[in-house]
């Protein structure tokens, strides 16, 4: 089962980055977690996004708060710049 790690504030206190909430979780396996959530009837908002620092997805919790899920990029000698 994927594990979750709470990530402290990722943006300035007055940022609207996570609107309507400020919850973010670092996950080990985003695809597996999204499959579990989908099986429970919870869909990702706008699918997933991949960036240079990992994969991201967003879901809404039962109280209507947007929650960010982040699987960080695994950095090794093969993908480090320079």
N, C-alpha and C positions, 0 to 999 in steps of 0.2 A: 504494500500500500504506500503511495507517495506520502512524504512527510511535509509538513508546513513549518515555516519559520517566520515569525512576525518581523517585519522590517520597520524600523523606526522612520520618522518623518523623512521623506525623500524630496520634498519641495518646501519652499518657504511657507511660513504659517499663513500668509494671506493668499497663497496660490489657489487657483480653482482647478488645478490639474486633475484631481480625483473627484471633482464635483459629480454627484451630490454627497460624496463621503471622502474619507481620507484613509481607507483601509488598503493595505498592500501586503501580500504574502509571497515569500520566496518559496518555490516548490522545486522538488528534485526532478519530477517527470510531468511536465505540463500536459502532454498528450494523454497520459494515463489518468491524470486527475480530471481532465475535461471529459473523458469517456465515463468515468464514475459519476460525475455531475450530470452528464446527459442521461445516463441510465436512471438517475433520480428525478429527471424532468427539468433540469436546470441547464439552459443553453447559454453559451458564450455570447456576449454582445459584439456584433461585427466580426466574429471569428477571431483568429489569432494573428499576431503580427510578429515578424522576425526582424531584429535589428542587430547591429554589431555587438551589443552587450547582452543578447539573449532573446528569448521568446516571451511574448506577453499575451494575456487574454483578460477579459473583464466579464464579470457576472454580477447579477443583482442578488443581494441576500433577501431573506423573507421580509425584512423591514423596509425594502426599497433602497438600500444603500449599495452603491457601486463598489465592487471589490476588485482590485487588480491582483492578478496572479503572474508571477515572474519566474521563469526558469533561466538562470544566468548562463551566459556562454562559458563553456569550459575552455580556459586558456591554456595552451601548451605551445611548444616551440613551432608547431606547424601552422598556427594561426596568429602568432604575435607579429605585429608590424615592426619592421626595421631590425 
